[in-house]
Amino acid sequence: MLLPQMDDSEFEDFRKLIHESVGISLSLQKKQLLMTRLYRRMYQLGINSYGEYWAHVLNDETGSEMVLLLNAVSTNKTDFFRESDHFTFLKNEVYPHLQKQQTIRIWSCACSSGEEAYTIAMTLLNAFGGVLGGRDAKILATDISTRMLDQAELGRYPVNQLQLIPEVLRNRYCKILPETNGEMFQVSSQLKALIRFRRLNLIQEYPLRTQFDCILCRNVMIYFDRGDQEKLIERLSGYIKPGGYLFVGHSESLIGLQNSLKYVQSSIYQRI
Ligand SMILES: C[S@@+](CC[C@H](N)C(=O)[O-])C[C@H]1O[C@@H](n2cnc3c(N)ncnc32)[C@H](O)[C@@H]1O
């Protein structure tokens, strides 16, 4: 693909806008990546210069072009059972305690296309023997990308991802779709019923009043600068119930960030 030129001041305009809107911090080395991602959207619009696209974003008073720009620039890689030791910890250390509670709240706060939230749902249900027994259990799953949230709501994934899901859970909660020639599978409505997908920006005030037993904030703060990481952890900490847990990605850590959480083990923290 032959991309139009982007000069350094145009890069700086987009970099600043993206940073201020969602915290994603792009270095100059990411210029080519940004150009490629923006160009996909520009191509749809028939726009062939980054300056013209910049004006298009700023002139759109509805804000919907900004949503699409953010869809284009976010990195969404995820998987079922990604960083699987977190789900082992949930099964062994967290779910047994939740079994004693009537109300259960878990938040997957950068859920991408939903695999993380569905993994929580299937492991939670499985830990409870497949029935919640009248408990009020809810998983909130949020992301900035509306494109990812649409995929997450759909709950359909390529069959090659089934291999990531343990056989018992696969058989119980996933169904291959014959109308896709067996290429896609669908997660069960029992899992879907547990989850609410919503758009939420992690670097702005949250419209939430709930406190959570667990928050999974994995593989997102790696894109933020230190100041935004610190604010994020401080804000999220206030949404964790005393005794509840925060999970961050394996390549992330709270080392060097001011916080009030107790270190439990690598990438797992607890509110005292
Ligand atoms: C790499 S994915 C991580 C998905 C999942 N948590 C995992 O670990 O597999 C990062 C997600 O963070 C989202 N994201 C980036 N900035 C965000 C923000 N300011 N607020 C909410 N979500 C954001 C992206 O849209 C993307 O889907």
The ligand as an SDF file (V2000), in Angstrom:
LIG
                    3D

 27 29  0  0  0  0  0  0  0  0999 V2000
   -4.3500   -5.1380   23.6970 C   0  0  0  0  0  0  0  0  0  0  0  0
   -6.0350   -4.9490   24.0830 S   0  0  0  0  0  0  0  0  0  0  0  0
   -6.1490   -5.8660   25.6040 C   0  0  0  0  0  0  0  0  0  0  0  0
   -7.3360   -6.7830   25.6500 C   0  0  0  0  0  0  0  0  0  0  0  0
   -7.4340   -7.6720   26.8880 C   0  0  0  0  0  0  0  0  0  0  0  0
   -7.5300   -6.9060   28.0870 N   0  0  0  0  0  0  0  0  0  0  0  0
   -6.2710   -8.6310   26.9600 C   0  0  0  0  0  0  0  0  0  0  0  0
   -5.4010   -8.4690   27.8080 O   0  0  0  0  0  0  0  0  0  0  0  0
   -6.2250   -9.5490   26.1490 O   0  0  0  0  0  0  0  0  0  0  0  0
   -6.0990   -3.2620   24.6460 C   0  0  0  0  0  0  0  0  0  0  0  0
   -7.4840   -2.6560   24.5970 C   0  0  0  0  0  0  0  0  0  0  0  0
   -7.4760   -1.4200   25.3060 O   0  0  0  0  0  0  0  0  0  0  0  0
   -8.3890   -0.5480   24.6750 C   0  0  0  0  0  0  0  0  0  0  0  0
   -8.0910    0.8380   25.0850 N   0  0  0  0  0  0  0  0  0  0  0  0
   -7.0530    1.6270   24.7380 C   0  0  0  0  0  0  0  0  0  0  0  0
   -7.1590    2.8240   25.3220 N   0  0  0  0  0  0  0  0  0  0  0  0
   -8.2790    2.8060   26.0690 C   0  0  0  0  0  0  0  0  0  0  0  0
   -8.9280    3.7570   26.9170 C   0  0  0  0  0  0  0  0  0  0  0  0
   -8.4410    4.9800   27.1090 N   0  0  0  0  0  0  0  0  0  0  0  0
  -10.0810    3.4020   27.5210 N   0  0  0  0  0  0  0  0  0  0  0  0
  -10.5950    2.1470   27.3320 C   0  0  0  0  0  0  0  0  0  0  0  0
  -10.0240    1.2090   26.5450 N   0  0  0  0  0  0  0  0  0  0  0  0
   -8.8810    1.5380   25.9270 C   0  0  0  0  0  0  0  0  0  0  0  0
   -8.1710   -0.8250   23.1970 C   0  0  0  0  0  0  0  0  0  0  0  0
   -9.2710   -0.4220   22.4110 O   0  0  0  0  0  0  0  0  0  0  0  0
   -7.9400   -2.3340   23.1790 C   0  0  0  0  0  0  0  0  0  0  0  0
   -9.1000   -3.0540   22.8660 O   0  0  0  0  0  0  0  0  0  0  0  0
  1  2  1  0
  2  3  1  0
  2 10  1  0
  3  4  1  0
  4  5  1  0
  5  6  1  0
  5  7  1  0
  7  8  2  0
  7  9  1  0
 10 11  1  0
 11 12  1  0
 11 26  1  0
 12 13  1  0
 13 14  1  0
 13 24  1  0
 14 15  1  0
 14 23  1  0
 15 16  2  0
 16 17  1  0
 17 18  1  0
 17 23  2  0
 18 19  1  0
 18 20  2  0
 20 21  1  0
 21 22  2  0
 22 23  1  0
 24 25  1  0
 24 26  1  0
 26 27  1  0
M  CHG  2   2   1   9  -1
M  END
$$$$
